[in-house]
């Protein structure tokens, strides 16, 4: 949901006043409304991941997966920043693989997650 709303937010932002002319559905997304939905979905994604790291039965019981939380938080904030400041924000799949800080946070998350799981097995 977060990625989908991000794409729609970027479409509205980049289209500006001509959003309705480009795609008729964009008229239904007022700036403040889509922005609020985006923030709400980001918070829900963060909270869901946090609860997963603590409550999942397939993860270590000592909650060491919480070490990955700063990386996930950075990734969410970086993606939100790019949505507001990048011309490529309409294509999230390209944005995610082309932005070096975002790529590094994903690689770091994989490395830390693997390390935590291996050390706790």
Number of C-alpha atoms within 10 A of each C-alpha: 12 18 16 13 17 27 20 19 26 25 21 23 18 19 15 11 11 12 17 15 11 13 12 9 10 17 15 10 15 11 13 10 11 18 17 11 16 22 15 13 18 22 15 14 17 16 12 11 17 17 12 15 21 16 13 11 9 9 17 18 13 9 13 18 20 18 14 20 16 12 20 21 18 15 20 18 14 16 24 19 12 20 24 14 13 14 14 17 25 20 15 18 12 11 19 18 13 12 13 11 15 22 15 14 19 18 13 15 19 14 13 17 17 13 12 19 15 10 10 12 7
